[in-house]
Amino acid sequence: MMDALDPTQEPTLAELLERYAMLRDTMLGLEAEKEALGVQIKAALQTGEQAETDLYRASLKISRRVEYPVERFREVFGDAAALEVATIDRKKAEALAQAGDLDKDVLRSLSVVKETQALVLQPKTR
Protein backbone atom coordinates (compact mmCIF):
# COMPACT_ATOMS: atom_id res chain seq x y z
CA MET A 1 0.00 0.00 0.00
CA MET A 2 1.18 3.57 -0.60
CA ASP A 3 2.92 5.15 2.36
CA ALA A 4 0.98 8.34 3.10
CA LEU A 5 3.65 9.42 5.59
CA ASP A 6 6.50 9.55 3.06
CA PRO A 7 5.49 11.92 0.24
CA THR A 8 9.05 11.90 -1.16
CA GLN A 9 8.85 8.25 -2.21
CA GLU A 10 7.04 7.43 -5.46
CA PRO A 11 4.58 4.55 -5.18
CA THR A 12 5.35 1.42 -7.15
CA LEU A 13 3.16 0.33 -10.04
CA ALA A 14 1.83 -2.52 -7.89
CA GLU A 15 0.90 -0.02 -5.16
CA LEU A 16 -0.85 2.21 -7.70
CA LEU A 17 -2.77 -0.81 -9.02
CA GLU A 18 -3.73 -1.87 -5.50
CA ARG A 19 -5.09 1.60 -4.73
CA TYR A 20 -6.89 1.77 -8.09
CA ALA A 21 -8.51 -1.63 -7.49
CA MET A 22 -9.59 -0.62 -3.98
CA LEU A 23 -11.16 2.61 -5.24
CA ARG A 24 -12.87 0.84 -8.17
CA ASP A 25 -14.31 -1.86 -5.89
CA THR A 26 -15.53 0.76 -3.41
CA MET A 27 -17.16 2.80 -6.16
CA LEU A 28 -18.85 -0.26 -7.70
CA GLY A 29 -20.31 -1.19 -4.33
CA LEU A 30 -21.51 2.33 -3.70
CA GLU A 31 -23.00 2.60 -7.20
CA ALA A 32 -24.90 -0.69 -6.75
CA GLU A 33 -26.26 0.48 -3.39
CA LYS A 34 -27.22 3.87 -4.87
CA GLU A 35 -29.08 2.18 -7.74
CA ALA A 36 -30.97 -0.13 -5.36
CA LEU A 37 -31.95 2.78 -3.13
CA GLY A 38 -33.03 4.77 -6.18
CA VAL A 39 -35.36 1.98 -7.30
CA GLN A 40 -36.99 1.86 -3.85
CA ILE A 41 -37.35 5.63 -3.62
CA LYS A 42 -38.80 5.95 -7.15
CA ALA A 43 -41.33 3.21 -6.43
CA ALA A 44 -42.46 4.99 -3.26
CA LEU A 45 -42.71 8.37 -5.02
CA GLN A 46 -44.78 6.82 -7.82
CA THR A 47 -47.36 5.73 -5.23
CA GLY A 48 -47.65 9.31 -3.99
CA GLU A 49 -45.34 9.16 -1.00
CA GLN A 50 -43.04 12.07 -0.26
CA ALA A 51 -39.46 11.89 0.96
CA GLU A 52 -37.16 14.58 2.24
CA THR A 53 -34.28 15.16 4.62
CA ASP A 54 -32.93 18.34 6.14
CA LEU A 55 -31.02 18.98 2.92
CA TYR A 56 -32.94 17.25 0.14
CA ARG A 57 -36.42 16.63 -1.20
CA ALA A 58 -36.98 13.73 -3.54
CA SER A 59 -38.98 14.18 -6.70
CA LEU A 60 -39.37 12.39 -9.99
CA LYS A 61 -38.13 14.10 -13.13
CA ILE A 62 -39.62 12.94 -16.38
CA SER A 63 -37.26 12.86 -19.34
CA ARG A 64 -38.47 12.74 -22.90
CA ARG A 65 -36.52 11.64 -25.93
CA VAL A 66 -37.83 12.54 -29.34
CA GLU A 67 -37.78 9.74 -31.89
CA TYR A 68 -38.98 9.58 -35.47
CA PRO A 69 -40.57 6.35 -36.71
CA VAL A 70 -38.38 5.15 -39.59
CA GLU A 71 -41.19 4.10 -41.94
CA ARG A 72 -43.16 7.31 -41.48
CA PHE A 73 -39.98 9.44 -41.82
CA ARG A 74 -39.14 7.60 -45.05
CA GLU A 75 -42.68 8.08 -46.41
CA VAL A 76 -42.60 11.81 -45.73
CA PHE A 77 -38.98 12.71 -46.56
CA GLY A 78 -37.91 9.89 -48.90
CA ASP A 79 -35.33 7.14 -48.98
CA ALA A 80 -32.31 9.42 -49.39
CA ALA A 81 -33.16 11.50 -46.29
CA ALA A 82 -33.95 8.37 -44.28
CA LEU A 83 -30.62 6.83 -45.25
CA GLU A 84 -28.79 10.07 -44.48
CA VAL A 85 -30.00 10.17 -40.86
CA ALA A 86 -30.14 6.42 -40.19
CA THR A 87 -27.85 4.60 -37.80
CA ILE A 88 -27.36 0.86 -37.62
CA ASP A 89 -27.99 -0.79 -34.26
CA ARG A 90 -25.26 -3.42 -33.92
CA LYS A 91 -27.25 -5.66 -31.58
CA LYS A 92 -30.32 -5.63 -33.81
CA ALA A 93 -28.22 -6.34 -36.92
CA GLU A 94 -26.53 -9.27 -35.18
CA ALA A 95 -29.91 -10.57 -34.00
CA LEU A 96 -31.16 -10.49 -37.60
CA ALA A 97 -28.08 -12.42 -38.71
CA GLN A 98 -28.58 -14.93 -35.91
CA ALA A 99 -32.19 -15.41 -37.00
CA GLY A 100 -31.05 -15.99 -40.58
CA ASP A 101 -32.53 -12.78 -42.01
CA LEU A 102 -29.05 -11.42 -42.80
CA ASP A 103 -25.99 -13.30 -44.03
CA LYS A 104 -23.61 -13.54 -41.04
CA ASP A 105 -20.46 -13.56 -43.17
CA VAL A 106 -21.51 -10.54 -45.21
CA LEU A 107 -22.49 -8.67 -42.04
CA ARG A 108 -19.11 -9.52 -40.50
CA SER A 109 -17.30 -8.27 -43.61
CA LEU A 110 -19.12 -4.92 -43.31
CA SER A 111 -18.06 -4.40 -39.72
CA VAL A 112 -15.54 -1.75 -38.70
CA VAL A 113 -13.74 -2.20 -35.40
CA LYS A 114 -12.71 0.90 -33.47
CA GLU A 115 -10.26 0.36 -30.63
CA THR A 116 -10.12 2.19 -27.34
CA GLN A 117 -8.00 1.40 -24.32
CA ALA A 118 -9.50 0.76 -20.91
CA LEU A 119 -7.90 -0.45 -17.72
CA VAL A 120 -9.53 -3.74 -16.74
CA LEU A 121 -8.90 -5.55 -13.49
CA GLN A 122 -9.21 -9.28 -13.63
CA PRO A 123 -9.70 -11.17 -10.38
CA LYS A 124 -6.97 -13.69 -9.65
CA THR A 125 -9.32 -16.19 -8.01
CA ARG A 126 -12.52 -17.57 -9.46
N, C-alpha and C positions, 0 to 999 in steps of 0.2 A: 504494500500500500504506500501511497505517496506520504512522505514525511512533511507534515504541515509546519513543523518547527524549524526546518532547515530550508529556507527559501533560496539559498545559494546553490543547492544541488538539484540538477535537472532530473525529473522522474524518468525511469526507464520506459521503454515501449510496453513492456509487460505491465508495469504499474499504470500507465495511461489506459491500456486495454481493460485492466481490472476496474478502474474508476468508471470508464465508459460503460462497461457491462452493468455495474452496480446502478448507475444513473438510469440506463435504459430499462432495467428490470423494475426499478422503482416507478418510473414514469408509466410503464405498461400496466403495472398494478393499479396505480392511481387512475389511469385512463379507464380501465375496466370498471373500477368502483364508481367513477363519475358517470359513466354510461348507464350502469345499473340504477344508480340513484335518479338519473334523469328520466329513465323509463317510468319509475315509480311516481315521481313528481308529476310528469305529464299526464299519467293516467288519473291521478287524483284531481288535477286541474280540469281535465276534460269532464269530470263528473260534477264540476261546480265548486269544488273545495278551493279554499284560498290558503296560500302559504307565504309567510314572511318572517324575517328575523329583524333584529335591530338595524341591520344594514341593507337588507335586500327584500324585495317583494318578487315573488315568482309570477310570471305570466306566460301565456303561450303566444308566440309570434307566428303568424301564418306567412309562409313564403310561397310565391307563385312563380312558375317558370313557364314562359310562353313557348309553345311548340306549334309547328305547322304540319298538319297531316300531309304526308308525302303525295298521296294520290290527288287530293284536292288541290294542293300547290301546283302539281304538274298539270292538272286540267286547266287551271286559271292562267299560269305563267308559261307553260310549255316545257318540253323535255330539256331543252338547253339550259333554262334557268334552274330547273330541278337538279340537273346534273352538276351545275356550277356550285350550288349550295349544299349538295349532299355530302355526307360522311359515311364511311363504311364502319359498321360496328363489328369488330373482330370476333367477338363471342357469337354473335348471330350468324356471321358468315361461316364460322367453324361448325356451328350447329347444323346449318344447311348442308355442309359437306358431310358431316357425320350421318345425316339422314339420307344422304344420297342425292339430294337436289342439286348439289354442285360437285364438280370433279375435284377430289381432294388434292391430286397432284397439280392440277392447273392452279388451284387456289394457293397452294404452297409456293408455286413458281412466281406468283404475283406478289408475294409478301416481301416487305422491306423491313429489315431489323435495324432498330436504332439502339445503340448501346449507351448506357449510363452507368456510373459507378456508384455503388452503395456499400457501406460497411455492414456486413452481416455477421452476427455472432452465432456460432453453431455450438450447441451444448456438447460437452465431451461425453456425457453419459446418456444412455437412452434406456 
